[in-house]
Amino acid sequence: MKHTSIFATLVLLFSLATGFAHANEPSTININAANATTLSALSGIGQSKAEAIVAYREANGPFASVEDLANVKGIGARTVEKNAQRLAVK
């Protein structure tokens, strides 16, 4: 009986730990719809670069791919690469 309660406790702790890990995962950002505030949450993107992304999008239309983000002045391929898992062009 004692082994069963220890096992149940371990299963519960593992379940909680897994849930917390998923809760901390960053959400995907659609670069064709996000505002400057949302974009500024990306790694290497401050408020001014985020505003440049929005301005570029308004002037040139939606991004065809995540990689096209590097066409924005001040945003390099390395910045796109660092954020690739969080970016989408839905």
TAUR-V302305 format. One record per helix or strand of 2 or more residues. SS is the DSSP state (@ for helix, = for strand). FROM is the first residue (numbers start at 1). TO is the last residue. If there is no record, write none. Layout:
# TAUR-V302305
SS,FROM,TO / SS,FROM,TO
This chain:
# TAUR-V302305
@,2,23 / =,29,30 / @,36,39 / @,47,60 / @,66,71 / @,77,86 / =,87,88
